[in-house]
Each structure stands twice: as structure tokens, then as C-alpha cells.
């Protein structure tokens, strides 16, 4: 199961350097997780200041 970034995202980019597989990129108004690359480690969720990354 990949993580997904919900609408709470403020597009700050804090999650990008936290992702060990570079699965997060900037989308239209919020960050986006590439489900094919995500290894479900939760690193993005641990650094997000608003709790936007959630396990799916």
C-alpha cells in the first residue's frame, strides 16, 4: 500500500527530502506520491508538518 497526500497538504515540500526512494513530486497545489515507487515506509508522514501523507 502506497502513501497518498491528502488535501491538507500546504505544498511546503518537507516530505520530498524525507522520501528515501524519491517518490514525491510537486503536483497541482499539493505534493504527489508515485504509488509505483512508494515503499510504504512512512518517512514522509513523519516529517510533514500538517499530517497530509496517509497510508492507503
Secondary structure, 3 states (H helix, E strand, C coil): CCEEECCCCCCCCHHHHHCCCCCEEECCCCEEECCCCCCCCCHHHHHCCCCCEEEC
